[in-house]
Amino acid sequence: MNHRELAVLLKPVLWDAGLDITDAIALIEQKEKEIRGVTADDLYRKLLMSYNWYRLVEVLGMEYLQHYVLRDPVIERLFPESMKKRYAYVRTILLSA
């Protein structure tokens, strides 16, 4: 994971999170579980709702997305409902491959 690209991806979604880029990257890299009440799952949700799938694959990588991002606790908090269904379907397709 390239830190510079990750920082560019995270910066626009952090406006209301109360985190700086360094804290956000620590969460994404699983170095911290929670910082100031924000978890990695919170950031994953924001990323899924803010960027298209191909951009996320480009920056985070498919393996990382499958292992950390496309989990029930993240998908269940997405909205609208159509987005929740879309990513649940993506997870199903990736797990069956």
Beta strands, then each sheet from edge to edge (+ up, - down):
strand 1: 34-35
strand 2: 38-39
sheet 1: 1+ 2-
end
